[in-house]
Amino acid sequence: MSTRALRTAASGMYAQQINIEVVSNNIANINTTGFKKNKADFQDLMYQEVHINPLTSSTPGVEDTTTSKIQIGNGVKPAASTKIFMQGDITATNNQFDLAIQGDGFFQVRRADGTFAYTRDGAFKINADGKIITNGGNVLEPGFTLNSDVQSVTVNKDGTVTANEAGGNTVPLGSIELARFMNNGGLTALGDNLYGETPASGQPILGTAGDQGFGEIHQGFLEASNVDIVEEMISMIAAQRAYEINSKTVKTVEEMMTMANNLKRA
């Protein structure tokens, strides 16, 4: 029994260690554009039925042969780390290539290996070829190319893009499509503020911003991280206390085993 208690307490300590790692990553990314916080999920382990010895009957000379069973758990295990795709605050930057999504949806970008990825980070730049790219060099899709005559770019809430050229000419360039998924939580985080499609997320659904459940695009704004520092600090303190209590359980069980060993020697 004591060995089971040690394993159970150890599983609790390991679970809280994972919890602290998730919380620390959230806090570290509090200023990351478009970052979505994680939440650690846990599950209890399998239960074992323990038979209790037959009880002594209250009637003299008659033994009560009924045997009771109780279930004893074996601890906890980390189950998943879930992304919380709650809307982050929209902050003004007044940069024409900064785009924020208010609502559901992702920008679709093409990576260097030709695969597609998805992001909420709308801090775009222009490369030497006139293409709109992310900070990591991934090209916005569907893309368009700006020439040297373009002085500024206007992006409407529905994603339509027009170029303002020298001389006052306005030239339509196309539109920025958004992608959404049946299950955003099923996306896999790729780093660099990118997400990848998985069977759990489903295939991307492309559409026009502001239409059929898609969010609107706001030019000159960026979406901040959705991490709440107060909430994360509370979670960190709670995880620390839980880790401490589990460690005290290990110490208590060790003291009980020592006492039992001393009784045998006596």
N, C-alpha and C positions, 0 to 999 in steps of 0.2 A: 504494500500500500504506500509506503514511504517513497519507494522508487517511482511509483506512478505520480505522486504529488510533485516530486522533483522534476519529472519530465513535463508535467502540466505547467508548472511555474516557469520552466525554461522556455516553453513554447510561447507563453505570455510575454516574456522578456524579448524574445525574437520578434514577435508581432509588433510590440511597441517600438522596437528599433526601426522596423520598416516604416511605421507610422511617422516617426521623427524624420526619417529620410525624405518622405513625401512632403511633409510640412516644410522642411528646410529648402526643398527645391521650389516650392511655391513662394516662399519669402525671397529667395534669391532672384526670382523672376518678377518681382513686383513692378519693375520699371521696363519690362520687356513688352514691346508693342504687340498687341493682339494675343498675348499669352492667356491660356485658359488653365485654371488651377486643377490640380489632381486631388482625388479623395481616395484614401486607402480603404478597401473593403476586406472584411475578415469573415471566416466561417468557423463554427465549432467543429471539433474533430469527432470521430466516432465514439459511441458510448459503450460501456461494458456493464453487464448485469452482474452484480455481486450478491451472492447468496448469504443471507444472515442465518446464523445458527438457530436451531429450533428453540422456541421460547419455552420456559418452564410453565406448566399449567398452574392455574390458581387452585385447582382441585388436588388435594393431597393424594399422592399415589398414582396420579394420571398424568402422563407426559403429553404435552402439546407438540404434535409432529408437523404442524404447519410451518412452512419456511417462507420467509419474506425475501423479496428481491428489490434491490434498489439500483438505479442507473447512476453510474459515475462517469463523468466526461473525461476526456484525455487532453483537453487543452484547446488551443486555437491555432488557425493557420491563415496566412495571407491569401486572399482569394483573387483580388484584382486591384488595379489602380485606375480609377475611372476619371476621365476628363469631364469637367463641369463646363459646358458651353453656355454659360450665362453671359449676357451682354456686358461688355466693359464700358467705362465712361468714354464719351467722345470728346476729344480735346482739339481745340483749334490750333493750327500751325501756320495757316496762310501760305503754305507751299502748294503750288498748283499740281504737283505730282503726288501729293499725299491724299490717299483715298481711304475713307472709313465706311464700313458696312453697318447700317443701322437695321438690325433684324437678322434673319437667317440667311446663310449663304457663305461661300468662300470664293476668293479669287483663284482661278486656275492658272498654273504656271507650268512651263516645260523645263525640266531639268537638263543638265548637260548630257545625260545618257539617253535622252529622248522620251523618258517617261514623264507622266503628269503627276503633279502634286498640288496640294490645296493649302491656302493660307488665309488668315484674317489680317495679316500684316500688310497694310497698304502703303508703306513707305517706299514708293517706287522711285527709280532713277532713270536717266537716259544714257545708253551706252554709246560708243563711238559710231555704231551703225544706225543710230536713231531709234532703236527699239527700247520699249519700256521694260525694265528689269527690276528684280528685287535686290536687296542689299547683298544677297548671295550670288547674284548673276543669273538667276532663273528668269526666263522670258515670259512675260504676261501673255496668256492665250485667251481668246483669239487676239493676235497681235496686229500691230500696224506700225509703219515706219514714218518718222518725222524727218522732213528735209530741212535744209539750212534756212529756208525762207520762213519757217514757222517761228513766230515770236512768242506765242502763248497757246495754251490748250485749255479748252473748256469741257468739263465732264458733267453731264446732267445727272439727275437722280436716277434716271432709268438706264444709265450707262452709255448713252450716246455721246460720242466724242467729236468735237469740231476743232479745227486748227485755225488760229487767227494769224494770217500772214501779213508781211509788210505791205503797206498800201491799203490795208483795211479789208482785204478779202477774207471771207470765211469759207473754209473747205471742210465738208464732212469726211471723217476718217473711218467711221464705223461705230461699233458699240462694244462695250465690255460686258461679256456674259458672266453670270454667277453660277456656281455649282452648289447644290445642296444634296443631302443624303437622308435616307429614311432613318438612319441611326447614326447620329454624329458621334455618340460614345463608342462606336465600333471602329472609328478611324485610328490608325496607328501613328504615333508621333515620330517624325523622322529627324527632328532637330532643325535648327535654322528657321524656326517658326513654320515648319511645313508639316502637313499631314498626308498620309497615304491611304488609298482605298484598300479595304479588306472585305472578305465575304461577310463579316458581321455588319459592316457599314452599308453594304449594298453599293450598286453602281451609282456614279454621279448623275444627278438630274440637272441638266443645263437649262437656263432660262433667263428672262429679262429681269433686271433689277426692279423691284417694286411691284412685280406682277406674280400672281399665283403662289403666294407664300414666300417669295424672295424678298430680302431686305433692300433698302435703298442705298445708293452710293452717294456719299457726301464728299465733295472735293474740298481740299484745304483743311481736312480733319484727319485725325488718327484715333484708332480705338486703343485705349489703354488696357493694361492687364486687369483681369477681373478678380485679382487677389485682394482680399480684405485683410489688412495687416492685423487688426484687432482680433478677428476670428481665428487667424492662424496662430497668434500668440496664445490664445486660450487653448487651442488644440494642442499646441506644443507643451503647455503646462500640464494639461490633462494626461498627455502621453508620458511625460516625465514622472508624474505621480503614479501612474499605473505601472510603469517600469520599476519604480522604487518599491511598490507594494509587492510585486512579484518577486523581487530580489529578497525582500524580507520573508516571503513564504519559503524560499530556498533555505534561508538561515534557520527558520523555525523548524523545518523538517529535519535539517541536519542536527539540531539540538535534540529533537525527539529521538532520532536514531542513536545519538550518543547516550541518552538516558537509558534506552532499551538495552544497549550493549553493556552498560554498567550494571544493570539489573541482572543480566545473565552471568556476569562475572561474580556477582555477589552470591 
